[in-house]
């Protein structure tokens, strides 16, 4: 169950970032609306897509 929730969360955030780029909207405008937990996943996605980490996850 946790894996499904995690996959859905990552999928939602990726979709939000992807769709905003297609309408020339900076995806970072959504950051102020994210719950702290979602913000951690948002940052993890950004690190992954920028090549700073080989996986999507938290770095403590």
Secondary structure as the mmCIF struct_conf table of DSSP 4:
data_model
#
loop_
_struct_conf.conf_type_id
_struct_conf.id
_struct_conf.beg_label_comp_id
_struct_conf.beg_label_asym_id
_struct_conf.beg_label_seq_id
_struct_conf.end_label_comp_id
_struct_conf.end_label_asym_id
_struct_conf.end_label_seq_id
HELX_RH_AL_P HELX_RH_AL_P1 UNK A 2 UNK A 22
TURN_TY1_P TURN_TY1_P1 UNK A 23 UNK A 24
HELX_RH_3T_P HELX_RH_3T_P1 UNK A 27 UNK A 33
BEND BEND1 UNK A 34 UNK A 34
HELX_RH_AL_P HELX_RH_AL_P2 UNK A 36 UNK A 49
TURN_TY1_P TURN_TY1_P2 UNK A 50 UNK A 51
BEND BEND2 UNK A 52 UNK A 52
BEND BEND3 UNK A 54 UNK A 57
#
